[in-house]
Amino acid sequence: MYTNLNRRRFLALSVATASAAALAACTRNPEPRTTAERVLPTDPVVTDYESRRPSSGNTVNQPLNAAAFTAAVAGKTVSTWGYNTGLAAPTIRAKAGDRLTVNLNNALQEETSIHWHGLALRNDQDGVPGLTQDPVAAGTEFAYDFRLAHPGTYWYHSHVEMQRERALYGALIIEDPAEKLVYDRDWVIVLDDWMDGITGTPDDVVKELSGGMPMSGSMPGMDHGSMGSTPAPSGGSSGMKHMLMGSRSDFLGGDAGDVSYPFHLFNSKAPDQAEILTATTGQVIRLRIINAAGDTAYRVGIPRQKLTLTHTDGFPVQHQDVDAVVLGMGERIDALLTVREGFTPVMALAEGKTGQALGFISTGTGKQPLPATLPNKLEGTVVDGGQLKADPTVTLADKAPDRTHDVHLTGTMAKYDWGINGNRFDMTKPLENAFDIKAGERVEVNFINDTAMWHPLHLHGHTFQVSGGGARKDTVIVRPKQTVTVIFDADNPGQWLTHCHNAYHAERGMMAVFSYTK
C-alpha cells in the first residue's frame, strides 16, 4: 500500500527541492516562492477529481499475474517475464465510464508495477514506483482501481526499469458507446522489438549502452550527422553485441536507433508464423496499432493500398489517407482498411533498421505470400501521428498559456548520458528539477531536442495538443535539433512523469516530473 511514511518522504522532498524548483527547467514565468507544497498522490483532491469522471456504473475486472515463464519466439525457446504466462498479455476491453479493477499478483523475484499508458486516471493508480505508489514487492499483490474517462486505444506495461523490454505489456481498448466511426470489426496489433533470451537480456543491453559509443572514425555510425543510408543488420564491432551501428532514417531526421534486435513481433509472432485475421471481401477493418517496442519506430502500411488514419493516441483526428504511418515507441494509431480478395499483408517495417513485423488478412482465397517476397519499402504519403490534425470535437479551446515550460532533451551517444535540461533523473529524488504547474492552468510545453537523436516524448496522466491545431496525443516524436510545442490543460492533480519512451534513454535519465502545487 501507499503508506503515510511515503507521504512524509514526499513532503520532505518537496521542502528539500524547493530551491531547485525555483530554477526548474527553464520555466519562463516561474512563481517567486521559497517553498512548494505539492499535490501528492494521497491528497484528497485526487479522489475528488476521480469522483468527477463519468461513470457507467459497470465494473470490468482483469486479474494479472506477473511471472517468469518459458515461451517460443520465432521457434526458439526463451525464458522471459510476462502476464498470465503468455507473450501476448490479455487485451483488456471496457467502455468509457467503466470502472477497471486489476489485481496484480507479483510472482517475479523482484518488485514491479503497472502503468496505464495514455490514460487520464487518478494519480495514485499511475504505476510509477517512488512517485505515485510503492513498488509491488516480490510475492505480494496490489489492487488497481480507477475509472476509464476517455475512449480510445491504450496499453499497459510495467514501469520498473527494463521489465517492459520483456513481455510485461498488453493492450487496453476503451470503446466509445457513442462511436460514429463505421467498421465491421477491429484488429488489435501490438508491435515489439525482441531480443530477450535470444541475444541476451535487456539488462545486458543497458550495461553495454551505458559504456557509451566509442568515437572511432573507423566505425560506421559514430557521427550521427553523417550516417550512411543503409542500416547495419546487426550490432557493431569491437566486442559490442547489442549496439546498432549505422541505422538511419531520413523520416526521423538521422540515427534511427541504438539497439540491434534479432526479431520484430506482430502480436508476439515473428513473420514466419504471422497471425492471420480472416475476413470477407469488402469488410472494413479498424486497425488498432500499438508500438510497444523499446528502441524501434515502425513504418506500417499495406503495399499498393491506402490506410485511412482516424485516431492517434486514442483521440480522433481529421481523416487522412496515407500509404504508410510511422509510430514511435509508445504511440498508437487507429486506421480503417477495406478488405481485398486474397491475402493482404499488414507490414510494419523497422524504421531505419532491417527487419519487419508482419500479419495477414485473408478472405480464404489465394496463396499466402512468403515474407521474403514482400516489398522492403513503403513509400508515398508517409506521416506520423504528430503531423495529423485534431478532429474539431477534441480541439482544445483557444486560450493563452498561463505557464510555459521549456523541456530541453539533452545527452549524447558518446556517454549515453540522456537527460532533461542537462539533468539525469534520479528516482530517489523524483521532485528535484520538477516542472511546477497548478490545477486550472493552460500549460505550454516546448520539447526542444538539443541532441542528434530522435525521441518519442510521453506525458503521463494528460493528453496534450500539438500546436497549430495538431493532434491530441500523449506521446510525440521530437526529431533531432527540432522543437515540438504542445499545450494541455492542467486538469488532473498529482505528480506526473514525462519521459522519452525509448526504454534505454529513459533508463539512462531522460525523465522529469510535472508537479502540481497548491
C-alpha positions as CSV (number, residue, x, y, z in Angstrom):
1,M,0.0,0.0,0.0
2,Y,1.0,3.6,-0.4
3,T,1.9,4.4,3.2
4,N,2.0,7.5,5.4
5,L,5.7,7.1,5.5
6,N,5.8,7.7,1.8
7,R,3.7,10.8,2.3
8,R,6.2,12.2,4.8
9,R,9.0,11.3,2.3
10,F,7.2,13.3,-0.4
11,L,6.7,16.3,1.9
12,A,10.4,16.2,2.8
13,L,11.3,16.0,-0.8
14,S,9.1,19.0,-1.5
15,V,10.9,21.2,1.0
16,A,14.3,19.8,0.1
17,T,13.9,20.6,-3.5
18,A,12.0,23.9,-3.2
19,S,15.0,26.0,-4.2
20,A,15.8,23.7,-7.1
21,A,12.2,24.0,-8.2
22,A,12.6,27.8,-8.4
23,L,15.2,27.2,-11.0
24,A,13.4,24.3,-12.6
25,A,13.8,23.5,-16.2
26,C,13.9,26.8,-18.0
27,T,10.4,27.9,-16.8
28,R,9.9,31.3,-18.4
29,N,7.4,32.6,-15.9
30,P,8.3,31.0,-12.6
31,E,6.4,31.9,-9.5
32,P,8.5,33.7,-6.9
33,R,8.4,31.4,-3.8
34,T,10.7,29.7,-1.3
35,T,8.5,26.6,-0.7
36,A,6.3,24.5,-2.8
37,E,3.5,22.5,-1.2
38,R,2.8,19.7,-3.7
39,V,-0.3,17.8,-4.5
40,L,0.7,14.3,-3.6
41,P,-1.0,11.1,-4.8
42,T,-2.5,10.7,-1.3
43,D,-4.1,14.2,-1.4
44,P,-7.9,14.2,-1.1
45,V,-8.1,16.3,-4.2
46,V,-7.0,13.3,-6.2
47,T,-10.1,11.4,-5.0
48,D,-12.2,14.4,-5.6
49,Y,-11.2,14.7,-9.3
50,E,-11.7,10.9,-9.7
51,S,-15.3,11.3,-8.5
52,R,-16.0,13.9,-11.2
53,R,-15.1,11.5,-14.0
54,P,-18.1,9.9,-15.9
55,S,-19.3,6.6,-14.5
56,S,-21.3,4.0,-16.4
57,G,-21.9,2.0,-13.2
58,N,-20.2,-1.0,-14.8
59,T,-17.0,-2.7,-13.5
60,V,-14.5,-4.6,-15.6
61,N,-12.1,-6.9,-13.7
62,Q,-8.9,-8.4,-15.1
63,P,-6.5,-10.3,-12.8
64,L,-2.9,-10.1,-13.9
65,N,-0.1,-12.4,-12.7
66,A,3.4,-11.2,-13.4
67,A,5.8,-14.1,-13.5
68,A,8.7,-15.8,-15.3
69,F,7.8,-18.4,-17.9
70,T,9.1,-20.2,-20.9
71,A,7.8,-19.4,-24.4
72,A,8.7,-19.8,-28.1
73,V,9.8,-16.8,-30.1
74,A,10.4,-17.5,-33.8
75,G,10.7,-21.1,-33.0
76,K,13.3,-20.5,-30.3
77,T,12.6,-21.4,-26.7
78,V,13.2,-18.4,-24.4
79,S,12.8,-17.7,-20.7
80,T,11.2,-14.3,-20.1
81,W,8.6,-12.5,-18.0
82,G,5.1,-11.6,-18.8
83,Y,1.5,-11.5,-17.6
84,N,-0.6,-14.7,-17.2
85,T,2.2,-16.8,-18.6
86,G,1.8,-15.5,-22.1
87,L,3.9,-13.5,-24.6
88,A,0.6,-11.9,-25.5
89,A,-0.9,-10.5,-22.3
90,P,-4.7,-10.3,-22.0
91,T,-6.3,-7.5,-24.1
92,I,-8.5,-5.6,-21.7
93,R,-11.7,-4.2,-23.2
94,A,-14.1,-1.9,-21.5
95,K,-16.3,1.1,-22.3
96,A,-15.7,4.8,-21.5
97,G,-17.1,5.4,-18.0
98,D,-16.5,1.9,-16.8
99,R,-14.5,1.2,-13.6
100,L,-11.5,-1.0,-14.1
101,T,-10.2,-3.2,-11.3
102,V,-7.0,-5.2,-11.8
103,N,-5.4,-7.3,-9.1
104,L,-1.7,-7.6,-9.8
105,N,0.0,-10.6,-8.3
106,N,3.7,-10.3,-8.4
107,A,5.2,-13.7,-8.8
108,L,8.5,-12.3,-10.0
109,Q,11.7,-12.3,-7.9
110,E,11.8,-8.5,-7.9
111,E,9.4,-5.6,-7.4
112,T,7.1,-4.4,-10.2
113,S,4.2,-2.1,-11.1
114,I,1.7,-1.4,-13.9
115,H,1.5,2.0,-15.7
116,W,-1.7,2.7,-17.7
117,H,-0.2,4.4,-20.8
118,G,-2.2,7.3,-22.1
119,L,-5.0,7.3,-19.5
120,A,-6.1,10.4,-17.6
121,L,-6.6,8.5,-14.3
122,R,-6.2,9.2,-10.6
123,N,-2.6,9.9,-9.7
124,D,-2.2,7.1,-7.1
125,Q,-3.0,4.5,-9.8
126,D,-0.5,5.7,-12.4
127,G,2.0,2.9,-11.5
128,V,5.3,4.8,-11.1
129,P,7.2,3.4,-8.1
130,G,8.7,6.1,-5.9
131,L,6.5,8.7,-7.4
132,T,2.8,7.6,-7.3
133,Q,3.0,4.3,-5.4
134,D,5.2,1.9,-3.5
135,P,6.6,-0.7,-5.8
136,V,4.8,-4.0,-5.6
137,A,7.3,-6.2,-3.8
138,A,8.0,-9.8,-4.9
139,G,5.4,-12.2,-3.6
140,T,2.8,-9.5,-2.9
141,E,-0.3,-8.1,-4.6
142,F,-1.6,-4.7,-5.5
143,A,-5.2,-3.7,-6.5
144,Y,-5.5,-1.1,-9.2
145,D,-8.9,0.6,-9.2
146,F,-9.9,3.6,-11.3
147,R,-12.5,5.0,-13.8
148,L,-11.9,5.0,-17.6
149,A,-12.6,8.6,-18.6
150,H,-11.9,8.5,-22.4
151,P,-12.4,6.0,-25.2
152,G,-9.5,5.0,-27.4
153,T,-6.6,2.6,-28.0
154,Y,-4.3,2.5,-25.0
155,W,-2.0,0.0,-23.4
156,Y,-0.5,-1.1,-20.0
157,H,3.1,-2.1,-19.1
158,S,5.5,-2.4,-16.2
159,H,7.1,0.8,-15.2
160,V,10.1,-0.8,-13.3
161,E,13.4,-0.4,-15.1
162,M,13.7,-2.7,-18.1
163,Q,10.8,-5.1,-17.4
164,R,8.8,-3.7,-20.3
165,E,11.5,-4.9,-22.6
166,R,10.4,-8.4,-21.8
167,A,6.7,-9.3,-22.2
168,L,5.2,-7.3,-19.4
169,Y,2.7,-5.3,-21.5
170,G,-0.7,-5.6,-23.1
171,A,-3.4,-3.7,-24.9
172,L,-6.2,-1.7,-23.3
173,I,-9.2,-0.9,-25.5
174,I,-11.8,1.6,-24.2
175,E,-14.8,1.6,-26.5
176,D,-16.9,4.6,-27.2
177,P,-20.7,3.8,-26.6
178,A,-21.4,6.8,-28.9
179,E,-18.9,5.7,-31.6
180,K,-19.8,7.2,-35.0
181,L,-17.0,5.5,-36.9
182,V,-18.4,2.8,-39.2
183,Y,-16.5,-0.5,-39.5
184,D,-17.2,-4.2,-39.3
185,R,-14.6,-5.4,-36.8
186,D,-11.4,-4.3,-35.3
187,W,-7.9,-5.9,-35.0
188,V,-5.6,-5.0,-32.2
189,I,-2.0,-5.1,-33.3
190,V,0.9,-4.9,-30.8
191,L,4.3,-4.4,-32.3
192,D,7.5,-5.1,-30.5
193,D,11.3,-5.5,-31.0
194,W,12.5,-8.6,-29.3
195,M,15.9,-9.8,-28.1
196,D,15.2,-11.2,-24.5
197,G,16.5,-14.8,-24.3
198,I,17.9,-14.7,-27.9
199,T,20.9,-12.5,-27.8
200,G,20.9,-11.6,-24.2
201,T,18.7,-9.7,-21.7
202,P,17.5,-6.1,-21.6
203,D,19.8,-5.6,-18.6
204,D,22.7,-6.8,-20.8
205,V,21.8,-4.1,-23.4
206,V,21.7,-1.4,-20.7
207,K,25.1,-2.4,-19.4
208,E,26.6,-2.3,-22.9
209,L,25.0,1.0,-23.9
210,S,25.9,2.6,-20.6
211,G,29.6,2.4,-21.6
212,G,28.8,4.8,-24.4
213,M,29.7,4.7,-28.0
214,P,33.4,4.6,-28.8
215,M,34.1,7.6,-31.0
216,S,36.3,5.9,-33.6
217,G,36.3,7.2,-37.1
218,S,36.8,3.6,-38.3
219,M,33.3,2.5,-37.2
220,P,30.2,3.4,-39.1
221,G,27.5,5.5,-37.5
222,M,29.8,7.2,-35.0
223,D,29.0,10.7,-36.4
224,H,25.2,11.0,-36.1
225,G,25.3,13.8,-38.6
226,S,26.9,11.8,-41.4
227,M,25.5,8.3,-41.2
228,G,25.1,6.2,-44.3
229,S,21.7,5.5,-45.7
230,T,21.9,1.7,-45.3
231,P,21.2,0.3,-41.8
232,A,23.6,-2.3,-40.4
233,P,21.9,-5.7,-40.0
234,S,23.5,-6.3,-36.6
235,G,25.4,-4.8,-33.7
236,G,28.7,-3.2,-34.2
237,S,32.2,-4.5,-33.8
238,S,34.8,-4.0,-31.1
239,G,33.1,-6.5,-28.9
240,M,29.7,-4.7,-29.0
241,K,26.9,-7.3,-29.1
242,H,23.8,-5.2,-28.9
243,M,24.7,-1.6,-30.0
244,L,23.4,-0.9,-33.5
245,M,25.7,0.9,-35.9
246,G,24.8,2.9,-39.0
247,S,21.0,2.9,-38.7
248,R,19.5,5.8,-40.4
249,S,16.0,7.2,-41.2
250,D,15.6,10.4,-43.1
251,F,12.0,10.5,-41.9
252,L,13.2,10.6,-38.3
253,G,16.0,13.0,-39.0
254,G,19.0,10.8,-38.8
255,D,20.0,7.9,-36.5
256,A,17.1,5.5,-36.2
257,G,18.0,3.6,-33.0
258,D,20.6,2.3,-30.7
259,V,19.9,-1.4,-30.3
260,S,20.1,-4.4,-32.7
261,Y,17.2,-6.8,-32.5
262,P,17.0,-10.3,-34.0
263,F,13.2,-10.2,-34.3
264,H,10.3,-7.9,-34.7
265,L,7.0,-9.2,-33.4
266,F,3.4,-8.7,-34.5
267,N,1.1,-9.8,-31.7
268,S,4.0,-11.8,-30.3
269,K,4.6,-13.7,-33.6
270,A,7.6,-13.5,-35.9
271,P,6.9,-13.1,-39.7
272,D,7.3,-16.8,-40.5
273,Q,4.5,-17.5,-38.0
274,A,2.4,-14.5,-38.9
275,E,-1.0,-14.0,-37.3
276,I,-3.9,-14.2,-39.9
277,L,-7.2,-12.4,-39.5
278,T,-10.0,-14.0,-41.5
279,A,-12.4,-11.6,-43.1
280,T,-14.8,-11.1,-46.1
281,T,-14.0,-9.1,-49.2
282,G,-15.4,-5.6,-48.8
283,Q,-15.4,-5.6,-45.0
284,V,-14.0,-2.5,-43.2
285,I,-11.4,-3.4,-40.5
286,R,-10.4,-1.0,-37.8
287,L,-6.7,-1.5,-37.1
288,R,-5.7,-0.5,-33.6
289,I,-1.9,-0.4,-33.8
290,I,0.3,-0.1,-30.7
291,N,4.1,0.3,-30.7
292,A,5.3,-1.4,-27.6
293,A,8.9,-1.5,-28.7
294,G,11.9,-0.4,-26.7
295,D,14.1,1.2,-29.4
296,T,12.3,0.8,-32.8
297,A,9.9,3.0,-34.7
298,Y,7.7,1.1,-37.2
299,R,6.5,2.2,-40.6
300,V,3.1,0.5,-41.0
301,G,1.3,0.1,-44.3
302,I,0.0,-2.3,-47.0
303,P,1.6,-2.5,-50.4
304,R,-0.4,-0.7,-53.1
305,Q,-3.3,0.1,-50.7
306,K,-4.1,3.2,-48.7
307,L,-4.9,3.4,-45.0
308,T,-7.3,5.9,-43.6
309,L,-6.0,7.3,-40.3
310,T,-8.8,8.1,-37.8
311,H,-7.2,8.3,-34.4
312,T,-3.8,8.8,-32.7
313,D,-3.1,8.0,-29.1
314,G,-6.8,7.4,-28.5
315,F,-8.2,10.7,-29.8
316,P,-9.9,11.3,-33.2
317,V,-8.1,13.2,-36.0
318,Q,-9.2,14.6,-39.3
319,H,-9.2,11.6,-41.5
320,Q,-6.2,11.3,-43.8
321,D,-5.4,8.6,-46.5
322,V,-1.8,7.6,-46.4
323,D,0.5,4.9,-47.9
324,A,2.1,4.4,-44.5
325,V,2.3,5.7,-41.0
326,V,5.3,5.8,-38.6
327,L,4.8,5.1,-34.9
328,G,7.4,5.9,-32.3
329,M,7.6,3.8,-29.2
330,G,4.5,4.3,-27.1
331,E,2.4,5.8,-29.9
332,R,-0.9,4.3,-31.1
333,I,-2.7,4.8,-34.4
334,D,-6.2,3.7,-35.5
335,A,-6.8,3.2,-39.2
336,L,-9.5,1.9,-41.5
337,L,-8.9,-0.6,-44.2
338,T,-11.3,-2.1,-46.8
339,V,-10.5,-5.9,-47.3
340,R,-9.5,-7.0,-50.7
341,E,-9.8,-10.5,-52.1
342,G,-7.0,-12.9,-51.1
343,F,-4.1,-12.4,-48.7
344,T,-3.4,-8.8,-47.6
345,P,-0.1,-8.3,-45.8
346,V,-0.1,-5.7,-43.0
347,M,3.6,-4.8,-42.8
348,A,5.5,-3.0,-40.0
349,L,9.0,-2.2,-41.2
350,A,11.6,-1.4,-38.6
351,E,12.2,2.3,-39.5
352,G,15.8,2.8,-40.4
353,K,16.7,-0.8,-39.4
354,T,16.5,-4.2,-41.0
355,G,13.6,-6.5,-40.3
356,Q,9.8,-6.3,-40.1
357,A,6.8,-7.4,-38.2
358,L,4.0,-8.9,-40.3
359,G,0.4,-10.0,-40.2
360,F,-2.1,-11.0,-42.9
361,I,-5.8,-10.5,-43.6
362,S,-7.2,-13.5,-45.5
363,T,-10.5,-13.9,-47.3
364,G,-9.8,-17.7,-47.7
365,T,-8.6,-17.5,-51.3
366,G,-5.2,-17.2,-52.9
367,K,-1.8,-18.2,-51.6
368,Q,-0.1,-16.6,-48.6
369,P,3.0,-14.7,-49.7
370,L,6.3,-15.7,-48.1
371,P,7.8,-12.8,-46.0
372,A,10.9,-12.7,-48.3
373,T,8.7,-12.0,-51.3
374,L,7.1,-8.8,-49.9
375,P,8.4,-5.3,-50.6
376,N,11.1,-4.0,-48.3
377,K,9.9,-0.4,-48.6
378,L,6.7,1.5,-48.0
379,E,6.8,4.8,-49.8
380,G,4.5,7.6,-51.0
381,T,2.5,9.6,-48.5
382,V,4.0,8.8,-45.1
383,V,3.2,10.7,-41.9
384,D,3.5,10.2,-38.1
385,G,0.7,10.9,-35.6
386,G,2.3,14.3,-34.6
387,Q,1.7,15.6,-38.1
388,L,-2.0,14.9,-38.1
389,K,-4.7,17.5,-37.3
390,A,-7.1,17.1,-34.4
391,D,-10.8,16.4,-35.1
392,P,-12.8,19.6,-34.2
393,T,-14.6,17.6,-31.5
394,V,-11.4,17.3,-29.4
395,T,-9.6,20.5,-30.2
396,L,-8.6,22.4,-27.1
397,A,-10.3,25.8,-26.6
398,D,-8.2,28.8,-27.7
399,K,-6.6,30.2,-24.6
400,A,-3.3,32.0,-23.8
401,P,-1.0,29.8,-21.8
402,D,-0.8,30.6,-18.1
403,R,2.6,28.9,-17.8
404,T,5.3,27.9,-20.3
405,H,8.0,25.3,-19.7
406,D,11.0,24.7,-21.9
407,V,11.9,21.0,-21.8
408,H,15.4,20.5,-23.3
409,L,16.2,17.0,-24.4
410,T,19.9,16.5,-23.7
411,G,22.7,13.9,-23.8
412,T,24.9,12.1,-26.3
413,M,25.6,8.6,-27.5
414,A,29.3,9.1,-26.6
415,K,28.5,8.9,-22.9
416,Y,24.9,7.6,-23.2
417,D,24.0,10.2,-20.6
418,W,20.5,11.2,-21.6
419,G,18.6,13.8,-19.6
420,I,16.3,16.7,-19.5
421,N,17.7,20.2,-19.2
422,G,21.0,18.7,-18.6
423,N,19.8,16.7,-15.5
424,R,19.7,12.9,-15.4
425,F,16.6,11.8,-13.5
426,D,17.1,10.3,-10.1
427,M,14.2,8.2,-8.9
428,T,15.4,8.6,-5.3
429,K,14.8,12.4,-5.7
430,P,11.9,12.5,-8.1
431,L,10.8,16.1,-7.5
432,E,14.3,17.6,-8.0
433,N,14.1,19.8,-11.0
434,A,10.4,19.3,-11.3
435,F,8.2,21.4,-13.7
436,D,5.7,23.1,-11.4
437,I,2.1,23.6,-12.5
438,K,-1.3,24.4,-10.9
439,A,-4.7,23.0,-11.4
440,G,-6.7,25.0,-13.9
441,E,-3.8,26.4,-15.8
442,R,-3.3,26.1,-19.6
443,V,0.3,24.8,-19.8
444,E,2.5,25.3,-22.9
445,V,5.5,23.0,-23.2
446,N,8.3,23.3,-25.7
447,F,10.0,20.0,-26.2
448,I,13.4,21.2,-27.5
449,N,15.7,18.5,-28.8
450,D,19.3,19.5,-28.4
451,T,20.5,16.0,-29.3
452,A,21.4,14.3,-32.5
453,M,18.9,11.6,-31.8
454,W,15.1,11.5,-32.2
455,H,13.0,11.0,-29.1
456,P,9.3,9.9,-28.5
457,L,8.2,12.1,-25.6
458,H,5.4,10.8,-23.4
459,L,3.4,12.7,-20.7
460,H,1.6,10.7,-18.0
461,G,-2.0,11.5,-16.9
462,H,-2.8,14.0,-19.6
463,T,-3.4,14.4,-23.3
464,F,-1.7,17.4,-25.0
465,Q,-2.4,19.0,-28.3
466,V,0.4,19.7,-30.8
467,S,0.4,23.4,-31.6
468,G,-1.2,24.8,-34.6
469,G,-4.3,22.7,-34.4
470,G,-2.3,19.4,-34.3
471,A,-3.4,16.1,-33.0
472,R,-4.4,15.3,-29.4
473,K,-1.7,13.0,-28.1
474,D,0.3,11.8,-25.1
475,T,3.4,10.7,-27.0
476,V,5.0,12.7,-29.8
477,I,8.1,12.3,-31.9
478,V,10.7,15.1,-31.5
479,R,13.3,15.0,-34.2
480,P,17.0,16.0,-33.8
481,K,17.6,19.7,-33.3
482,Q,13.8,20.4,-33.6
483,T,11.2,21.8,-31.3
484,V,7.7,20.5,-30.8
485,T,5.3,22.8,-28.9
486,V,2.3,21.3,-27.2
487,I,-0.4,22.6,-24.9
488,F,-2.5,20.9,-22.3
489,D,-5.0,21.8,-19.5
490,A,-3.8,21.1,-16.0
491,D,-7.0,19.2,-15.0
492,N,-5.6,16.1,-13.2
493,P,-3.8,17.0,-10.0
494,G,-0.8,14.9,-8.8
495,Q,2.8,14.1,-9.7
496,W,3.2,13.1,-13.3
497,L,6.2,11.7,-15.1
498,T,7.3,12.9,-18.5
499,H,10.0,10.9,-20.3
500,C,11.4,9.6,-23.6
501,H,9.7,6.3,-24.5
502,N,12.9,4.9,-25.8
503,A,13.3,2.4,-22.9
504,Y,17.1,2.8,-22.8
505,H,17.0,6.6,-23.0
506,A,14.6,6.7,-20.1
507,E,16.6,4.2,-18.1
508,R,19.7,6.4,-18.5
509,G,17.9,9.5,-17.3
510,M,15.7,11.2,-19.8
511,M,12.8,11.7,-17.4
512,A,11.3,14.5,-15.3
513,V,8.1,15.3,-13.4
514,F,5.3,17.8,-14.0
515,S,4.4,18.6,-10.4
516,Y,1.1,20.1,-9.3
517,T,1.5,22.6,-6.5
518,K,-1.1,24.1,-4.2
